[in-house]
Amino acid sequence: MAVAIRLSRGGAKKRPYYRIVVADSRSARDGKYLEQIGTYNPMLPKDSGERVKLNEDRARHWLSVGAKPSDRVHRFLDAAGILERAPRNNPKKAEPGEAAKERAEEKAAKIAEAEEAAKAAAEEANAPAEEAATEDAPAEEAAAEEATEDKGE
């Protein structure tokens, strides 16, 4: 018989409450268990002492006779200093999926097209203004020369 230390769910809908139990690994999640060794209330804040209650003596006993903890219970045991847990490294965890990457590429392409269209529109708007500015420049220079001549007289 393979023995597991795992969570058994209780509580109402959207209000979970878990028992930390020692059970046969083949039994149902919320089914028959050998012994309850603690509780876990995820609705409480993370810094609350009431969030995880664990009978450390019984946990050590079941580990010594070969019980295997689930990943979540292993974390609780590590926090309590009962069983060391090696940290895992998953570098792809934050990487978006293929569909999200495709959407991001499409969005970037649309933004680039919009920027190019805006630049083209700005250049078209500036081109006649520049031509008008170059035509107005001699007239402005002449007006400035006349102004200086008027002052000199």
FILOTOR-429971 format. One record per atom (N, C-alpha, C): residue number from 1; residue in one letter; atom name; x, y, z. Coordinates in Angstrom, 1 decimal. Example, Ala and Ser with C-alpha at 12.3 -4.5 7.8 and 13.67 -1.06 7.14 Angstrom:
! residues 2
1, A, N, 13.2, -5.7, 7.8
1, A, CA, 12.3, -4.5, 7.8
1, A, C, 13.2, -3.3, 7.8
2, S, N, 12.8, -2.2, 7.1
2, S, CA, 13.7, -1.1, 7.1
2, S, C, 12.9, 0.0, 7.9
END
This chain:
! residues 153
1, M, N, 0.8, -1.2, 0.0
1, M, CA, 0.0, 0.0, 0.0
1, M, C, 0.9, 1.2, 0.0
2, A, N, 0.7, 2.1, -1.0
2, A, CA, 1.4, 3.4, -1.1
2, A, C, 0.7, 4.5, -0.3
3, V, N, 1.4, 5.1, 0.7
3, V, CA, 0.8, 6.0, 1.5
3, V, C, 1.2, 7.4, 1.1
4, A, N, 0.2, 8.3, 1.0
4, A, CA, 0.5, 9.7, 0.6
4, A, C, 0.0, 10.7, 1.7
5, I, N, 0.7, 11.8, 1.8
5, I, CA, 0.3, 12.9, 2.7
5, I, C, -0.2, 14.0, 1.7
6, R, N, -1.5, 14.3, 1.8
6, R, CA, -2.1, 15.2, 0.8
6, R, C, -3.2, 16.0, 1.4
7, L, N, -3.8, 16.8, 0.5
7, L, CA, -4.9, 17.7, 1.0
7, L, C, -6.2, 17.0, 0.6
8, S, N, -7.2, 17.1, 1.5
8, S, CA, -8.6, 16.6, 1.3
8, S, C, -9.5, 17.9, 1.4
9, R, N, -10.2, 18.2, 0.3
9, R, CA, -11.0, 19.4, 0.3
9, R, C, -12.3, 19.3, 1.0
10, G, N, -12.6, 20.4, 1.7
10, G, CA, -13.9, 20.6, 2.4
10, G, C, -14.3, 22.0, 2.2
11, G, N, -15.3, 22.4, 2.9
11, G, CA, -15.8, 23.8, 2.8
11, G, C, -16.8, 24.0, 1.7
12, A, N, -17.3, 25.2, 1.6
12, A, CA, -18.4, 25.5, 0.7
12, A, C, -17.8, 25.8, -0.7
13, K, N, -18.7, 26.0, -1.6
13, K, CA, -18.3, 26.4, -3.0
13, K, C, -17.6, 27.8, -2.9
14, K, N, -16.5, 28.0, -3.5
14, K, CA, -15.7, 29.2, -3.5
14, K, C, -15.1, 29.6, -2.1
15, R, N, -15.3, 28.7, -1.1
15, R, CA, -14.7, 28.9, 0.2
15, R, C, -14.0, 27.6, 0.6
16, P, N, -12.9, 27.3, 0.0
16, P, CA, -12.2, 26.1, 0.3
16, P, C, -11.6, 26.0, 1.7
17, Y, N, -11.5, 24.8, 2.2
17, Y, CA, -10.9, 24.5, 3.4
17, Y, C, -10.3, 23.1, 3.3
18, Y, N, -9.1, 22.9, 3.6
18, Y, CA, -8.5, 21.6, 3.4
18, Y, C, -8.0, 20.9, 4.7
19, R, N, -8.1, 19.6, 4.7
19, R, CA, -7.5, 18.8, 5.8
19, R, C, -6.2, 18.2, 5.2
20, I, N, -5.1, 18.2, 6.0
20, I, CA, -3.9, 17.6, 5.6
20, I, C, -4.0, 16.2, 6.2
21, V, N, -4.1, 15.2, 5.2
21, V, CA, -4.4, 13.8, 5.7
21, V, C, -3.4, 12.8, 5.2
22, V, N, -3.3, 11.7, 5.8
22, V, CA, -2.5, 10.6, 5.4
22, V, C, -3.5, 9.6, 4.9
23, A, N, -3.3, 9.2, 3.6
23, A, CA, -4.3, 8.3, 2.9
23, A, C, -3.6, 7.4, 2.0
24, D, N, -4.3, 6.3, 1.7
24, D, CA, -3.8, 5.4, 0.6
24, D, C, -3.8, 6.2, -0.7
25, S, N, -2.8, 6.1, -1.5
25, S, CA, -2.7, 6.9, -2.7
25, S, C, -3.8, 6.6, -3.7
26, R, N, -4.4, 5.4, -3.6
26, R, CA, -5.4, 5.0, -4.5
26, R, C, -6.8, 5.4, -4.1
27, S, N, -7.0, 5.9, -2.9
27, S, CA, -8.3, 6.4, -2.5
27, S, C, -8.6, 7.7, -3.1
28, A, N, -9.9, 8.1, -3.1
28, A, CA, -10.4, 9.3, -3.7
28, A, C, -9.8, 10.5, -2.9
29, R, N, -9.8, 11.7, -3.5
29, R, CA, -9.2, 12.9, -2.9
29, R, C, -9.9, 13.2, -1.6
30, D, N, -11.3, 13.2, -1.6
30, D, CA, -12.0, 13.5, -0.4
30, D, C, -12.5, 12.3, 0.3
31, G, N, -12.0, 11.1, -0.1
31, G, CA, -12.5, 9.9, 0.5
31, G, C, -11.8, 9.5, 1.8
32, K, N, -11.8, 8.1, 2.0
32, K, CA, -11.3, 7.6, 3.2
32, K, C, -9.8, 7.9, 3.4
33, Y, N, -9.5, 8.2, 4.7
33, Y, CA, -8.0, 8.5, 5.0
33, Y, C, -7.7, 7.8, 6.3
34, L, N, -6.4, 7.6, 6.5
34, L, CA, -5.9, 6.9, 7.7
34, L, C, -5.9, 7.8, 8.9
35, E, N, -5.4, 9.1, 8.7
35, E, CA, -5.3, 10.0, 9.8
35, E, C, -5.2, 11.4, 9.3
36, Q, N, -5.8, 12.3, 10.1
36, Q, CA, -5.7, 13.8, 9.7
36, Q, C, -4.6, 14.3, 10.6
37, I, N, -3.6, 15.0, 9.9
37, I, CA, -2.5, 15.5, 10.7
37, I, C, -2.4, 17.0, 10.7
38, G, N, -3.4, 17.7, 10.0
38, G, CA, -3.4, 19.1, 10.0
38, G, C, -4.5, 19.7, 9.2
39, T, N, -4.5, 21.0, 9.1
39, T, CA, -5.5, 21.8, 8.3
39, T, C, -4.8, 22.9, 7.5
40, Y, N, -5.5, 23.3, 6.5
40, Y, CA, -5.0, 24.4, 5.6
40, Y, C, -6.2, 25.2, 5.2
41, N, N, -6.2, 26.5, 5.6
41, N, CA, -7.3, 27.4, 5.2
41, N, C, -6.7, 28.5, 4.3
42, P, N, -6.8, 28.4, 2.9
42, P, CA, -6.3, 29.3, 2.0
42, P, C, -7.0, 30.7, 2.0
43, M, N, -8.1, 30.8, 2.7
43, M, CA, -8.8, 32.1, 2.7
43, M, C, -8.2, 33.1, 3.7
44, L, N, -7.4, 32.6, 4.6
44, L, CA, -6.7, 33.4, 5.6
44, L, C, -5.5, 34.1, 4.9
45, P, N, -5.0, 35.2, 5.4
45, P, CA, -3.8, 35.9, 4.9
45, P, C, -2.6, 35.0, 5.0
46, K, N, -1.6, 35.2, 4.1
46, K, CA, -0.4, 34.4, 4.1
46, K, C, 0.4, 34.5, 5.4
47, D, N, 0.3, 35.6, 6.1
47, D, CA, 1.1, 35.8, 7.3
47, D, C, 0.4, 35.3, 8.5
48, S, N, -0.8, 34.7, 8.4
48, S, CA, -1.5, 34.3, 9.5
48, S, C, -1.0, 32.9, 10.0
49, G, N, -0.9, 32.7, 11.3
49, G, CA, -0.4, 31.5, 11.9
49, G, C, -1.5, 30.4, 11.8
50, E, N, -2.8, 30.8, 11.6
50, E, CA, -3.9, 29.9, 11.6
50, E, C, -4.0, 29.3, 10.2
51, R, N, -3.3, 29.8, 9.2
51, R, CA, -3.5, 29.4, 7.8
51, R, C, -3.1, 27.9, 7.6
52, V, N, -2.0, 27.5, 8.2
52, V, CA, -1.6, 26.1, 8.1
52, V, C, -1.3, 25.6, 9.5
53, K, N, -2.1, 24.6, 10.0
53, K, CA, -1.8, 23.9, 11.3
53, K, C, -1.4, 22.5, 11.0
54, L, N, -0.3, 22.1, 11.6
54, L, CA, 0.3, 20.8, 11.3
54, L, C, 0.8, 20.1, 12.6
55, N, N, 0.4, 18.9, 12.7
55, N, CA, 0.9, 18.1, 13.9
55, N, C, 2.3, 17.5, 13.4
56, E, N, 3.3, 18.2, 13.8
56, E, CA, 4.7, 17.9, 13.3
56, E, C, 5.1, 16.5, 13.7
57, D, N, 4.8, 16.0, 14.9
57, D, CA, 5.2, 14.7, 15.4
57, D, C, 4.6, 13.6, 14.5
58, R, N, 3.3, 13.7, 14.2
58, R, CA, 2.7, 12.7, 13.3
58, R, C, 3.2, 12.8, 11.9
59, A, N, 3.5, 14.0, 11.4
59, A, CA, 4.0, 14.2, 10.1
59, A, C, 5.4, 13.5, 10.0
60, R, N, 6.2, 13.7, 11.0
60, R, CA, 7.5, 13.0, 11.0
60, R, C, 7.4, 11.5, 11.0
61, H, N, 6.4, 11.0, 11.8
61, H, CA, 6.2, 9.6, 11.9
61, H, C, 5.8, 9.0, 10.5
62, W, N, 4.8, 9.6, 9.9
62, W, CA, 4.4, 9.1, 8.6
62, W, C, 5.5, 9.2, 7.5
63, L, N, 6.3, 10.2, 7.6
63, L, CA, 7.4, 10.3, 6.6
63, L, C, 8.4, 9.2, 6.9
64, S, N, 8.6, 8.9, 8.2
64, S, CA, 9.6, 7.9, 8.5
64, S, C, 9.2, 6.5, 8.1
65, V, N, 7.9, 6.3, 8.0
65, V, CA, 7.4, 4.9, 7.5
65, V, C, 7.1, 4.9, 6.0
66, G, N, 7.6, 6.0, 5.3
66, G, CA, 7.5, 6.0, 3.8
66, G, C, 6.4, 6.7, 3.1
67, A, N, 5.7, 7.6, 3.8
67, A, CA, 4.6, 8.3, 3.2
67, A, C, 5.2, 9.4, 2.3
68, K, N, 4.6, 9.6, 1.1
68, K, CA, 5.1, 10.6, 0.1
68, K, C, 4.2, 11.8, 0.2
69, P, N, 4.7, 13.0, 0.4
69, P, CA, 3.9, 14.2, 0.4
69, P, C, 3.6, 14.7, -1.0
70, S, N, 2.4, 15.3, -1.1
70, S, CA, 2.1, 15.9, -2.4
70, S, C, 3.0, 17.2, -2.5
71, D, N, 3.0, 17.8, -3.6
71, D, CA, 3.8, 19.0, -3.8
71, D, C, 3.4, 20.1, -2.8
72, R, N, 2.1, 20.4, -2.7
72, R, CA, 1.7, 21.5, -1.8
72, R, C, 2.0, 21.1, -0.3
73, V, N, 1.8, 19.9, 0.1
73, V, CA, 2.1, 19.5, 1.4
73, V, C, 3.6, 19.5, 1.7
74, H, N, 4.4, 19.2, 0.6
74, H, CA, 5.8, 19.2, 0.7
74, H, C, 6.3, 20.7, 1.0
75, R, N, 5.6, 21.7, 0.4
75, R, CA, 5.9, 23.1, 0.7
75, R, C, 5.6, 23.4, 2.2
76, F, N, 4.5, 22.9, 2.7
76, F, CA, 4.1, 23.1, 4.1
76, F, C, 5.2, 22.5, 5.0
77, L, N, 5.6, 21.3, 4.7
77, L, CA, 6.6, 20.6, 5.5
77, L, C, 7.9, 21.3, 5.5
78, D, N, 8.3, 21.9, 4.3
78, D, CA, 9.5, 22.7, 4.2
78, D, C, 9.4, 23.9, 5.1
79, A, N, 8.3, 24.6, 5.0
79, A, CA, 8.1, 25.8, 5.8
79, A, C, 8.2, 25.5, 7.3
80, A, N, 7.7, 24.3, 7.7
80, A, CA, 7.7, 24.0, 9.1
80, A, C, 9.1, 23.4, 9.5
81, G, N, 10.0, 23.2, 8.6
81, G, CA, 11.3, 22.7, 8.9
81, G, C, 11.4, 21.2, 9.1
82, I, N, 10.4, 20.5, 8.6
82, I, CA, 10.4, 19.0, 8.8
82, I, C, 11.1, 18.3, 7.6
83, L, N, 10.8, 18.7, 6.4
83, L, CA, 11.4, 18.1, 5.2
83, L, C, 11.9, 19.1, 4.2
84, E, N, 13.1, 19.0, 3.9
84, E, CA, 13.7, 19.9, 2.9
84, E, C, 13.2, 19.8, 1.5
85, R, N, 12.9, 20.9, 0.9
85, R, CA, 12.4, 20.8, -0.5
85, R, C, 13.3, 21.6, -1.4
86, A, N, 13.8, 21.0, -2.5
86, A, CA, 14.7, 21.7, -3.4
86, A, C, 13.9, 22.7, -4.2
87, P, N, 14.3, 23.9, -4.4
87, P, CA, 13.5, 24.9, -5.2
87, P, C, 13.6, 24.4, -6.6
88, R, N, 12.5, 24.6, -7.3
88, R, CA, 12.5, 24.3, -8.7
88, R, C, 12.7, 25.5, -9.6
89, N, N, 13.1, 25.3, -10.8
89, N, CA, 13.4, 26.4, -11.7
89, N, C, 12.6, 26.1, -13.0
90, N, N, 11.7, 26.9, -13.4
90, N, CA, 11.0, 26.8, -14.6
90, N, C, 11.1, 28.1, -15.4
91, P, N, 12.1, 28.2, -16.2
91, P, CA, 12.3, 29.5, -17.0
91, P, C, 11.3, 29.8, -18.0
92, K, N, 10.5, 28.8, -18.4
92, K, CA, 9.5, 29.0, -19.4
92, K, C, 8.1, 29.4, -18.8
93, K, N, 8.1, 29.5, -17.5
93, K, CA, 6.8, 29.8, -16.8
93, K, C, 6.2, 31.1, -17.2
94, A, N, 7.0, 32.1, -17.3
94, A, CA, 6.4, 33.4, -17.7
94, A, C, 6.3, 33.7, -19.2
95, E, N, 6.8, 32.7, -20.0
95, E, CA, 6.8, 32.9, -21.4
95, E, C, 5.4, 32.7, -21.9
96, P, N, 4.8, 33.6, -22.8
96, P, CA, 3.5, 33.4, -23.3
96, P, C, 3.4, 32.2, -24.2
97, G, N, 2.2, 31.7, -24.4
97, G, CA, 1.9, 30.6, -25.3
97, G, C, 2.0, 31.0, -26.8
98, E, N, 1.9, 30.1, -27.7
98, E, CA, 2.0, 30.3, -29.1
98, E, C, 0.9, 31.3, -29.6
99, A, N, -0.3, 31.1, -29.2
99, A, CA, -1.4, 32.0, -29.6
99, A, C, -1.2, 33.4, -29.2
100, A, N, -0.7, 33.6, -28.0
100, A, CA, -0.4, 34.9, -27.4
100, A, C, 0.7, 35.6, -28.2
101, K, N, 1.7, 34.8, -28.6
101, K, CA, 2.8, 35.3, -29.4
101, K, C, 2.4, 35.8, -30.7
102, E, N, 1.5, 35.0, -31.4
102, E, CA, 0.9, 35.4, -32.7
102, E, C, 0.1, 36.7, -32.6
103, R, N, -0.7, 36.8, -31.5
103, R, CA, -1.5, 38.0, -31.4
103, R, C, -0.6, 39.2, -31.2
104, A, N, 0.5, 39.1, -30.4
104, A, CA, 1.4, 40.1, -30.2
104, A, C, 2.1, 40.6, -31.4
105, E, N, 2.5, 39.6, -32.3
105, E, CA, 3.1, 39.9, -33.6
105, E, C, 2.2, 40.7, -34.5
106, E, N, 0.9, 40.2, -34.5
106, E, CA, -0.1, 40.9, -35.4
106, E, C, -0.3, 42.3, -34.9
107, K, N, -0.4, 42.5, -33.6
107, K, CA, -0.6, 43.8, -33.0
107, K, C, 0.6, 44.7, -33.3
108, A, N, 1.8, 44.2, -33.2
108, A, CA, 3.0, 45.0, -33.5
108, A, C, 3.0, 45.4, -35.0
109, A, N, 2.6, 44.5, -35.9
109, A, CA, 2.5, 44.8, -37.3
109, A, C, 1.5, 45.9, -37.6
110, K, N, 0.4, 45.8, -36.9
110, K, CA, -0.7, 46.9, -37.1
110, K, C, -0.1, 48.2, -36.6
111, I, N, 0.6, 48.2, -35.5
111, I, CA, 1.1, 49.5, -34.9
111, I, C, 2.2, 50.0, -35.9
112, A, N, 3.0, 49.2, -36.4
112, A, CA, 4.0, 49.6, -37.4
112, A, C, 3.4, 50.2, -38.6
113, E, N, 2.3, 49.6, -39.1
113, E, CA, 1.6, 50.1, -40.3
113, E, C, 1.0, 51.5, -40.0
114, A, N, 0.4, 51.6, -38.8
114, A, CA, -0.2, 52.9, -38.4
114, A, C, 0.9, 54.0, -38.3
115, E, N, 2.0, 53.6, -37.8
115, E, CA, 3.1, 54.6, -37.6
115, E, C, 3.6, 55.1, -39.0
116, E, N, 3.7, 54.1, -39.9
116, E, CA, 4.2, 54.4, -41.3
116, E, C, 3.2, 55.3, -42.0
117, A, N, 1.9, 55.0, -41.8
117, A, CA, 0.9, 55.8, -42.4
117, A, C, 0.9, 57.2, -41.8
118, A, N, 1.1, 57.3, -40.5
118, A, CA, 1.2, 58.7, -39.9
118, A, C, 2.4, 59.4, -40.4
119, K, N, 3.5, 58.8, -40.5
119, K, CA, 4.7, 59.5, -41.1
119, K, C, 4.5, 59.9, -42.5
120, A, N, 3.8, 59.1, -43.3
120, A, CA, 3.5, 59.5, -44.7
120, A, C, 2.6, 60.7, -44.7
121, A, N, 1.6, 60.7, -43.9
121, A, CA, 0.6, 61.8, -43.8
121, A, C, 1.4, 63.1, -43.3
122, A, N, 2.3, 62.9, -42.4
122, A, CA, 3.0, 64.1, -41.9
122, A, C, 3.9, 64.6, -42.9
123, E, N, 4.6, 63.8, -43.7
123, E, CA, 5.4, 64.2, -44.8
123, E, C, 4.7, 65.0, -45.8
124, E, N, 3.5, 64.4, -46.2
124, E, CA, 2.6, 65.1, -47.2
124, E, C, 2.2, 66.4, -46.7
125, A, N, 1.9, 66.5, -45.4
125, A, CA, 1.4, 67.8, -44.9
125, A, C, 2.6, 68.8, -44.8
126, N, N, 3.8, 68.3, -44.5
126, N, CA, 4.9, 69.2, -44.4
126, N, C, 5.5, 69.6, -45.7
127, A, N, 5.4, 68.8, -46.7
127, A, CA, 5.9, 69.1, -48.0
127, A, C, 5.4, 70.4, -48.6
128, P, N, 4.0, 70.6, -48.7
128, P, CA, 3.5, 71.9, -49.2
128, P, C, 3.9, 73.0, -48.3
129, A, N, 3.9, 72.8, -47.0
129, A, CA, 4.3, 73.8, -46.0
129, A, C, 5.7, 74.3, -46.2
130, E, N, 6.6, 73.3, -46.5
130, E, CA, 8.0, 73.6, -46.8
130, E, C, 8.2, 74.4, -48.0
131, E, N, 7.4, 74.0, -49.1
131, E, CA, 7.5, 74.8, -50.4
131, E, C, 7.0, 76.2, -50.2
132, A, N, 5.9, 76.3, -49.4
132, A, CA, 5.4, 77.6, -49.1
132, A, C, 6.4, 78.4, -48.3
133, A, N, 7.1, 77.8, -47.4
133, A, CA, 8.0, 78.5, -46.5
133, A, C, 9.2, 79.0, -47.4
134, T, N, 9.6, 78.2, -48.3
134, T, CA, 10.8, 78.6, -49.2
134, T, C, 10.3, 79.7, -50.1
135, E, N, 9.1, 79.7, -50.5
135, E, CA, 8.6, 80.8, -51.4
135, E, C, 8.4, 82.1, -50.6
136, D, N, 8.0, 82.0, -49.3
136, D, CA, 7.8, 83.1, -48.4
136, D, C, 9.1, 83.7, -47.9
137, A, N, 10.2, 82.9, -47.9
137, A, CA, 11.5, 83.3, -47.3
137, A, C, 12.0, 84.5, -48.0
138, P, N, 12.1, 84.6, -49.3
138, P, CA, 12.6, 85.8, -50.0
138, P, C, 11.8, 87.1, -49.6
139, A, N, 10.5, 86.9, -49.6
139, A, CA, 9.6, 88.0, -49.2
139, A, C, 9.9, 88.4, -47.8
140, E, N, 10.1, 87.5, -46.9
140, E, CA, 10.4, 87.9, -45.5
140, E, C, 11.7, 88.6, -45.4
141, E, N, 12.7, 88.1, -46.2
141, E, CA, 14.0, 88.8, -46.2
141, E, C, 13.9, 90.2, -46.7
142, A, N, 13.1, 90.3, -47.8
142, A, CA, 12.9, 91.7, -48.3
142, A, C, 12.2, 92.6, -47.3
143, A, N, 11.3, 92.1, -46.6
143, A, CA, 10.5, 92.9, -45.6
143, A, C, 11.5, 93.3, -44.5
144, A, N, 12.4, 92.3, -44.1
144, A, CA, 13.3, 92.6, -43.1
144, A, C, 14.3, 93.7, -43.5
145, E, N, 14.7, 93.7, -44.8
145, E, CA, 15.7, 94.7, -45.3
145, E, C, 15.0, 96.0, -45.4
146, E, N, 13.7, 96.0, -45.8
146, E, CA, 13.0, 97.3, -45.8
146, E, C, 12.9, 97.9, -44.4
147, A, N, 12.6, 97.0, -43.4
147, A, CA, 12.5, 97.5, -42.1
147, A, C, 13.8, 98.1, -41.6
148, T, N, 14.9, 97.5, -41.9
148, T, CA, 16.2, 98.1, -41.5
148, T, C, 16.5, 99.4, -42.2
149, E, N, 16.1, 99.5, -43.5
149, E, CA, 16.3, 100.7, -44.2
149, E, C, 15.4, 101.9, -43.7
150, D, N, 14.2, 101.5, -43.2
150, D, CA, 13.3, 102.5, -42.7
150, D, C, 13.9, 103.1, -41.4
151, K, N, 14.5, 102.2, -40.6
151, K, CA, 15.1, 102.7, -39.4
151, K, C, 16.3, 103.5, -39.6
152, G, N, 17.1, 103.2, -40.6
152, G, CA, 18.3, 104.0, -40.9
152, G, C, 18.0, 105.4, -41.4
153, E, N, 16.9, 105.6, -42.0
153, E, CA, 16.6, 106.9, -42.6
153, E, C, 16.2, 107.9, -41.6
END
